[in-house]
Amino acid sequence: MKKYLVLMMAMAVALAAQAEVEFVKDGLKYTTLDETSVKVGKIDDKHLPKGKVKIPATVKHDGKTFTVTALDSWGFFGCNNMTEIKLPNTLKKIDIWALCRCEKLKEINIPASVTEIGYSAFENCEAITTLTLPDGITAVPERMAQECKNLKTVNLPSSITQIGLGAFGSCTSLESIVLPPNVKVIRGYAFSSCDNLKDIKLPEGLKTIENDAFTCCKSLQSIELPEGLTKLGNRAFNVCTALEQVTLPASLTTILGNPFSSCSALKEYKIAPGSASFTVKDGIMFSKDMTQLVACPMNFPVGDYVVPATVTDINSFAFYDCNGLTSVKMTSVKNIGESSFAGCRHLTSVDFGDKLETMGKGAFYSNGQLTEITLPSSFKHMEQCNFDFSGLKKVYIDEKLLEKEEDFNNLSFQFCGSDLRFIVRLPNGGTKTLTVDEIPDMKKYFRNR
């Protein structure tokens, strides 16, 4: 028992020694990290630093000298009247949200000593025009400079291997950027809504561009995808309305959905010779074995289209906003991906064939001229919003499809009009007619779970 009490007392002393100590000096708050170092930030939201702020390398408190090694998380968040911050060469870390929403901050000189930057560290610093990261930083953090609307120049060190999620999203003044040679991954939304981005140099070592990485980069006219790239995400270049030409490298093995949906100026896909994974036939991109229909250019004059009999899967967003599609006929398709035919405003008829089993969310969303469909007996499941805002008047289905609310329900037929009717095929060969209020109710399904 005595040994136990001694041990507990020793632990209490150790914990007390490790407890944070806060103190204020010269208008800033310091918090101890250990016996020799501190982190720094504003005192509180009523005492915000203004103008030019200099962070000292060391600070004295209670007879001790501490080294300033970090900007605290949320440390200077919302310091709207701070125009410049000078950081010491002792600094090692800029924590999460540290300088977020410093809207008048024009200059950040990050010392070479910094090896760690947290997510959203400079988000919404609208006045910054130039940002240079020091050597040693290995990844551009998530949302690091998002909404930095005047950011024009970005200098990244060769140590960078990844551009984080939304890192430069909505940097609307950014016109060009060269990515370091060691970058392997560009995460989702990394450059989304960079309206004036016209040129980006992608490194030869790049392996992955994730979903929506360059979505809504409306000034991007061309992109050179390097040989060595293996994975391209869904909507990676979505709504890049100035993009006229793209050549997919032979190294590409994985395409998720349609990387080029709503690219209104893109009329054709090109694939580098030697690709073992993808091919283009009649203007449409397929997997090499022709079992997967990948994507159709938005303004390609596809007309009345017959899907090749080899195709079993249609990618998400494959025909998204395809203005030239008037009808489609399938024979062997089993799965239709999310939003694959959404927004095809001239689509008047769809023949699903007799193999279809599943349909992804919003597959035929907002197809105003589509008035009648027949789901085959093979059909098993559809997600929500499949035919919302379509012009449907008649839907032919098997009675067995009504057995499970999660497979077929009224959330797939919202805003279709009160005259929509479901013609239900009965096992005895007869039919019955139901309104949208008489098919399974998804709200009731959720209430009963």
C-alpha positions as CSV (number, residue, x, y, z in Angstrom):
1,M,0.0,0.0,0.0
2,K,2.9,2.3,0.9
3,K,4.5,1.7,-2.5
4,Y,1.2,2.5,-4.2
5,L,0.9,5.8,-2.4
6,V,4.4,6.8,-3.3
7,L,3.8,5.9,-6.9
8,M,0.6,7.9,-7.0
9,M,2.3,10.9,-5.4
10,A,5.1,10.7,-8.0
11,M,2.6,10.6,-10.8
12,A,0.8,13.7,-9.4
13,V,4.1,15.6,-9.2
14,A,4.9,14.6,-12.8
15,L,1.5,15.7,-14.0
16,A,1.7,19.0,-12.2
17,A,5.1,19.6,-13.8
18,Q,3.6,19.0,-17.2
19,A,0.5,21.2,-16.7
20,E,0.2,24.2,-19.1
21,V,1.0,27.6,-17.8
22,E,-0.5,30.7,-19.5
23,F,0.8,34.2,-19.2
24,V,0.4,37.5,-21.1
25,K,3.1,39.7,-22.2
26,D,3.2,42.7,-24.6
27,G,-0.4,42.0,-25.8
28,L,0.1,38.3,-26.6
29,K,-0.8,35.2,-24.7
30,Y,1.8,32.5,-24.2
31,T,1.2,28.9,-23.2
32,T,4.0,26.5,-22.1
33,L,4.6,23.4,-24.1
34,D,7.3,22.0,-21.9
35,E,10.0,23.4,-19.5
36,T,11.7,25.4,-22.2
37,S,9.2,26.3,-25.0
38,V,5.8,28.0,-25.5
39,K,3.2,28.6,-28.1
40,V,1.7,32.0,-28.8
41,G,-1.6,33.6,-29.8
42,K,-4.0,36.4,-29.2
43,I,-5.2,37.1,-25.6
44,D,-8.9,36.8,-26.5
45,D,-11.4,38.1,-29.0
46,K,-11.6,41.4,-27.2
47,H,-7.8,42.1,-27.4
48,L,-6.9,41.5,-31.1
49,P,-3.4,42.5,-32.4
50,K,-3.4,45.3,-34.9
51,G,-1.0,46.5,-37.7
52,K,2.4,44.9,-37.8
53,V,3.0,42.2,-35.2
54,K,6.4,40.8,-34.3
55,I,6.6,37.4,-32.6
56,P,9.7,37.2,-30.4
57,A,12.1,34.3,-30.5
58,T,12.1,34.1,-26.7
59,V,10.0,35.4,-23.8
60,K,10.7,35.6,-20.1
61,H,8.2,34.6,-17.4
62,D,8.6,33.9,-13.7
63,G,12.4,34.0,-14.0
64,K,12.6,31.6,-16.9
65,T,13.3,32.1,-20.5
66,F,11.1,30.2,-23.0
67,T,11.6,29.7,-26.7
68,V,8.6,30.4,-29.0
69,T,8.2,27.3,-31.1
70,A,4.5,27.4,-32.2
71,L,1.6,29.5,-33.3
72,D,-1.3,28.2,-31.2
73,S,-4.3,26.5,-32.8
74,W,-6.8,29.3,-33.5
75,G,-4.0,31.6,-32.2
76,F,-4.7,34.6,-34.3
77,F,-8.0,33.6,-35.8
78,G,-10.1,36.6,-36.9
79,C,-7.4,39.2,-36.3
80,N,-8.9,41.4,-39.0
81,N,-6.8,44.4,-38.4
82,M,-3.4,42.7,-38.4
83,T,-1.6,43.6,-41.6
84,E,1.7,41.8,-41.1
85,I,3.2,39.2,-38.8
86,K,6.9,38.6,-38.5
87,L,7.7,35.1,-37.3
88,P,10.9,34.1,-35.4
89,N,13.5,31.5,-36.7
90,T,12.7,29.4,-33.6
91,L,9.2,28.6,-34.9
92,K,8.6,25.0,-35.7
93,K,4.8,24.7,-36.0
94,I,1.9,26.8,-37.3
95,D,-1.1,25.0,-35.8
96,I,-4.6,24.6,-37.2
97,W,-6.6,27.8,-38.0
98,A,-3.6,29.8,-36.6
99,L,-4.0,32.7,-39.0
100,C,-7.4,31.9,-40.4
101,R,-9.6,35.0,-41.3
102,C,-6.8,37.5,-40.9
103,E,-8.5,39.4,-43.8
104,K,-6.0,42.3,-43.9
105,L,-2.9,40.3,-43.5
106,K,-0.8,41.1,-46.6
107,E,2.4,39.2,-45.9
108,I,3.4,36.0,-44.2
109,N,7.1,35.2,-44.1
110,I,7.4,31.6,-43.0
111,P,10.8,30.9,-41.5
112,A,12.9,27.9,-42.7
113,S,12.6,26.4,-39.2
114,V,8.9,25.6,-39.7
115,T,8.3,21.9,-40.4
116,E,4.6,21.5,-39.6
117,I,1.6,23.6,-40.8
118,G,-1.9,22.7,-39.7
119,Y,-5.1,22.6,-41.8
120,S,-6.8,25.9,-42.6
121,A,-3.7,27.7,-41.2
122,F,-4.2,30.7,-43.7
123,E,-7.8,30.2,-44.8
124,N,-9.6,33.4,-45.7
125,C,-6.5,35.5,-45.6
126,E,-8.0,37.5,-48.4
127,A,-5.2,40.1,-48.8
128,I,-2.2,37.7,-49.2
129,T,-0.7,37.8,-52.7
130,T,2.3,35.6,-52.2
131,L,2.8,32.4,-50.2
132,T,6.1,30.5,-49.9
133,L,6.4,27.3,-47.9
134,P,9.8,26.3,-46.5
135,D,11.8,23.2,-47.3
136,G,10.9,20.2,-45.1
137,I,7.1,20.6,-45.4
138,T,6.0,17.3,-47.0
139,A,2.3,18.1,-47.6
140,V,0.2,21.2,-48.4
141,P,-2.3,20.9,-45.6
142,E,-6.1,20.6,-46.0
143,R,-7.7,24.0,-46.8
144,M,-4.4,25.7,-46.1
145,A,-5.0,28.7,-48.3
146,Q,-8.7,28.3,-49.2
147,E,-10.5,31.5,-50.0
148,C,-7.3,33.5,-50.3
149,K,-8.8,35.5,-53.1
150,N,-5.8,37.7,-53.9
151,L,-3.2,35.0,-53.8
152,K,-1.3,35.1,-57.1
153,T,2.0,33.4,-56.4
154,V,2.6,30.1,-54.7
155,N,6.1,28.7,-54.2
156,L,6.3,25.1,-53.0
157,P,9.5,23.3,-52.0
158,S,10.6,20.0,-53.6
159,S,9.8,18.2,-50.3
160,I,6.1,18.4,-51.0
161,T,4.5,15.1,-52.0
162,Q,0.8,15.9,-51.6
163,I,-1.5,18.8,-52.2
164,G,-4.2,18.6,-49.5
165,L,-8.0,18.6,-49.7
166,G,-9.2,22.0,-50.8
167,A,-5.7,23.5,-50.2
168,F,-6.1,26.3,-52.7
169,G,-9.9,26.2,-53.3
170,S,-11.4,29.5,-54.4
171,C,-8.1,31.2,-54.8
172,T,-9.6,33.2,-57.6
173,S,-6.6,35.3,-58.5
174,L,-4.3,32.3,-58.9
175,E,-3.4,32.1,-62.7
176,S,-0.6,29.6,-62.8
177,I,1.3,27.2,-60.6
178,V,4.2,24.7,-60.9
179,L,3.9,21.7,-58.7
180,P,7.2,20.2,-57.3
181,P,8.6,17.1,-58.9
182,N,7.8,14.9,-55.9
183,V,4.1,15.5,-55.7
184,K,2.3,12.1,-56.0
185,V,-1.3,13.0,-55.0
186,I,-3.6,16.0,-55.6
187,R,-6.4,15.6,-53.2
188,G,-10.1,16.4,-53.8
189,Y,-11.1,20.1,-54.4
190,A,-7.4,21.1,-54.1
191,F,-7.8,23.8,-56.8
192,S,-11.6,23.9,-57.1
193,S,-13.1,27.2,-58.2
194,C,-9.8,28.8,-59.1
195,D,-11.6,30.8,-61.7
196,N,-8.5,32.4,-63.3
197,L,-6.2,29.4,-63.3
198,K,-5.0,29.0,-66.8
199,D,-1.9,27.0,-66.5
200,I,-0.7,24.3,-64.1
201,K,2.4,22.2,-64.6
202,L,1.9,18.7,-63.3
203,P,5.0,16.7,-62.3
204,E,6.0,13.5,-64.0
205,G,5.8,11.6,-60.8
206,L,2.1,12.4,-60.2
207,K,0.1,9.2,-59.5
208,T,-3.4,10.4,-58.4
209,I,-5.8,13.3,-59.1
210,E,-8.8,12.9,-56.8
211,N,-12.5,13.7,-57.2
212,D,-13.2,17.4,-58.0
213,A,-9.5,18.4,-57.7
214,F,-9.9,21.1,-60.4
215,T,-13.7,21.4,-60.5
216,C,-14.9,24.8,-61.8
217,C,-11.5,26.0,-63.0
218,K,-13.3,27.9,-65.8
219,S,-10.2,29.4,-67.4
220,L,-8.2,26.2,-67.8
221,Q,-8.0,25.6,-71.5
222,S,-5.7,22.6,-71.6
223,I,-4.1,20.2,-69.2
224,E,-1.2,17.9,-69.8
225,L,-1.7,14.7,-67.8
226,P,1.8,13.2,-67.3
227,E,2.7,9.6,-68.2
228,G,2.8,7.8,-64.9
229,L,-0.6,9.0,-63.7
230,T,-2.6,5.9,-62.7
231,K,-5.8,7.3,-61.1
232,L,-8.2,10.0,-62.1
233,G,-11.2,10.9,-59.9
234,N,-14.8,11.6,-60.7
235,R,-15.4,15.2,-61.7
236,A,-11.7,15.9,-61.4
237,F,-12.1,18.6,-64.1
238,N,-15.9,19.2,-63.7
239,V,-17.2,22.5,-65.2
240,C,-13.8,23.4,-66.7
241,T,-15.8,25.1,-69.4
242,A,-12.8,26.4,-71.4
243,L,-11.1,23.0,-71.6
244,E,-10.9,22.1,-75.2
245,Q,-8.5,19.2,-75.4
246,V,-7.3,16.4,-73.1
247,T,-5.1,13.3,-73.7
248,L,-5.1,10.5,-71.2
249,P,-1.8,8.9,-70.6
250,A,-1.3,5.2,-71.3
251,S,-0.3,4.6,-67.7
252,L,-3.9,5.4,-66.5
253,T,-5.5,2.4,-64.9
254,T,-8.4,3.8,-62.9
255,I,-11.0,6.3,-63.8
256,L,-13.8,7.0,-61.2
257,G,-17.0,8.3,-62.8
258,N,-16.6,11.0,-65.4
259,P,-13.5,13.3,-64.8
260,F,-14.7,15.8,-67.4
261,S,-18.4,16.2,-66.8
262,S,-19.9,19.6,-67.8
263,C,-16.8,20.5,-69.8
264,S,-18.8,22.3,-72.5
265,A,-15.9,23.1,-74.8
266,L,-14.5,19.5,-74.8
267,K,-15.6,17.6,-77.9
268,E,-13.4,14.5,-77.9
269,Y,-11.1,12.4,-75.7
270,K,-7.7,11.2,-76.8
271,I,-5.8,8.4,-75.2
272,A,-2.1,8.0,-75.6
273,P,-0.9,4.9,-77.6
274,G,-0.3,1.8,-75.6
275,S,-3.1,2.1,-73.1
276,A,-4.1,-1.3,-71.6
277,S,-7.0,0.1,-69.7
278,F,-9.1,2.5,-71.9
279,T,-10.2,3.1,-75.4
280,V,-12.4,5.5,-77.4
281,K,-15.0,4.3,-79.8
282,D,-17.4,6.6,-81.7
283,G,-16.3,9.5,-79.6
284,I,-17.1,7.8,-76.2
285,M,-14.6,6.5,-73.7
286,F,-14.8,2.9,-72.6
287,S,-12.7,0.4,-70.6
288,K,-10.4,-1.5,-72.9
289,D,-12.5,-4.6,-72.7
290,M,-15.6,-2.5,-73.5
291,T,-17.5,-3.7,-70.4
292,Q,-17.5,-0.2,-68.8
293,L,-18.8,2.9,-70.5
294,V,-16.7,5.7,-68.9
295,A,-17.7,9.0,-70.4
296,C,-19.2,11.0,-73.3
297,P,-18.1,14.6,-74.1
298,M,-20.8,17.0,-73.0
299,N,-21.5,18.4,-76.5
300,F,-20.7,15.3,-78.6
301,P,-23.6,14.8,-81.1
302,V,-24.4,11.3,-79.9
303,G,-28.1,11.4,-81.1
304,D,-30.0,8.1,-80.8
305,Y,-27.3,5.9,-79.0
306,V,-27.1,2.2,-78.8
307,V,-24.9,1.1,-76.0
308,P,-22.5,-1.7,-77.2
309,A,-23.7,-5.2,-76.1
310,T,-20.5,-5.8,-74.2
311,V,-21.2,-3.0,-71.7
312,T,-22.4,-4.1,-68.3
313,D,-21.7,-0.9,-66.3
314,I,-22.2,2.8,-67.1
315,N,-20.1,5.1,-65.0
316,S,-21.4,7.9,-62.7
317,F,-21.8,11.1,-64.6
318,A,-21.1,9.3,-67.9
319,F,-23.6,11.3,-70.0
320,Y,-24.1,14.1,-67.5
321,D,-25.5,17.2,-69.3
322,C,-25.0,15.6,-72.7
323,N,-27.1,17.9,-74.9
324,G,-26.7,15.8,-78.0
325,L,-28.3,12.6,-76.5
326,T,-31.8,12.0,-77.8
327,S,-32.4,8.4,-76.9
328,V,-30.5,5.4,-75.5
329,K,-30.9,1.7,-75.9
330,M,-29.2,-0.9,-73.7
331,T,-29.0,-4.7,-74.0
332,S,-26.6,-6.0,-71.4
333,V,-26.2,-3.1,-68.9
334,K,-26.6,-4.2,-65.3
335,N,-25.6,-1.1,-63.4
336,I,-26.2,2.6,-64.1
337,G,-24.1,5.0,-62.0
338,E,-24.9,8.1,-60.1
339,S,-26.2,11.1,-62.2
340,S,-25.1,9.2,-65.3
341,F,-27.9,10.7,-67.5
342,A,-28.8,13.7,-65.3
343,G,-29.5,16.9,-67.2
344,C,-29.8,15.4,-70.6
345,R,-32.5,17.8,-71.6
346,H,-33.2,16.4,-75.1
347,L,-33.4,12.7,-74.0
348,T,-36.9,11.5,-74.9
349,S,-36.7,7.7,-74.6
350,V,-34.7,5.0,-72.7
351,D,-34.7,1.2,-73.4
352,F,-33.1,-0.5,-70.4
353,G,-33.0,-3.9,-72.0
354,D,-33.6,-7.0,-69.8
355,K,-30.4,-7.1,-67.6
356,L,-30.6,-3.9,-65.6
357,E,-30.3,-4.5,-61.8
358,T,-29.3,-1.2,-60.1
359,M,-29.5,2.5,-60.6
360,G,-27.4,5.2,-58.7
361,K,-28.6,8.4,-57.1
362,G,-30.0,11.0,-59.5
363,A,-29.3,8.8,-62.6
364,F,-32.0,10.5,-64.7
365,Y,-32.4,13.7,-62.7
366,S,-34.0,16.7,-64.5
367,N,-34.8,15.0,-67.8
368,G,-37.9,17.0,-68.7
369,Q,-38.7,15.3,-72.0
370,L,-38.5,11.8,-70.7
371,T,-42.2,10.8,-70.3
372,E,-42.2,7.0,-70.0
373,I,-39.9,4.2,-68.9
374,T,-40.1,0.4,-68.4
375,L,-38.0,-1.2,-65.7
376,P,-37.2,-4.8,-66.6
377,S,-38.0,-7.8,-64.3
378,S,-34.3,-8.1,-63.6
379,F,-34.3,-4.7,-61.8
380,K,-33.6,-4.8,-58.0
381,H,-32.6,-1.4,-56.5
382,M,-32.6,2.3,-57.1
383,E,-31.2,5.1,-55.0
384,Q,-32.9,8.4,-54.2
385,C,-33.7,11.2,-56.7
386,N,-33.4,9.0,-59.7
387,F,-36.2,10.8,-61.7
388,D,-36.7,14.0,-59.8
389,F,-37.8,16.9,-62.0
390,S,-38.3,14.5,-65.0
391,G,-41.3,14.6,-67.3
392,L,-42.4,11.1,-66.4
393,K,-46.1,10.2,-66.9
394,K,-45.8,6.4,-66.9
395,V,-43.5,3.9,-65.1
396,Y,-43.9,0.2,-65.8
397,I,-42.6,-2.1,-63.0
398,D,-42.9,-5.6,-61.6
399,E,-45.0,-6.0,-58.4
400,K,-42.1,-7.6,-56.6
401,L,-40.2,-4.3,-56.8
402,L,-42.6,-2.8,-54.2
403,E,-41.7,-5.3,-51.5
404,K,-38.8,-3.3,-50.0
405,E,-39.0,0.5,-49.4
406,E,-35.2,0.8,-49.5
407,D,-35.2,-0.6,-53.0
408,F,-38.0,1.3,-54.6
409,N,-39.8,4.3,-53.1
410,N,-41.3,7.7,-53.7
411,L,-38.0,9.7,-53.1
412,S,-36.9,8.7,-56.5
413,F,-39.9,10.4,-58.2
414,Q,-40.2,13.8,-56.5
415,F,-41.5,16.8,-58.4
416,C,-42.6,14.7,-61.4
417,G,-46.2,16.0,-61.4
418,S,-49.4,14.7,-60.0
419,D,-50.3,12.8,-63.2
420,L,-47.5,10.3,-62.8
421,R,-48.7,6.7,-62.7
422,F,-47.1,3.4,-62.0
423,I,-48.3,0.5,-64.1
424,V,-47.6,-2.6,-62.0
425,R,-47.1,-5.9,-63.7
426,L,-48.8,-8.7,-61.6
427,P,-47.7,-12.3,-61.5
428,N,-51.0,-13.5,-63.1
429,G,-50.3,-11.4,-66.2
430,G,-52.6,-8.5,-65.2
431,T,-51.7,-5.0,-64.1
432,K,-52.7,-2.4,-61.6
433,T,-52.2,1.3,-61.5
434,L,-50.8,3.3,-58.6
435,T,-50.1,7.0,-57.9
436,V,-46.8,8.2,-56.4
437,D,-48.5,8.3,-53.0
438,E,-49.3,4.6,-53.2
439,I,-45.8,3.3,-53.8
440,P,-43.5,2.7,-50.8
441,D,-43.0,5.8,-48.7
442,M,-39.3,6.3,-47.7
443,K,-40.2,8.7,-44.9
444,K,-42.3,5.9,-43.3
445,Y,-39.4,3.5,-43.8
446,F,-37.1,5.8,-41.9
447,R,-39.6,6.4,-39.1
448,N,-40.0,2.6,-38.6
449,R,-36.2,1.8,-38.4
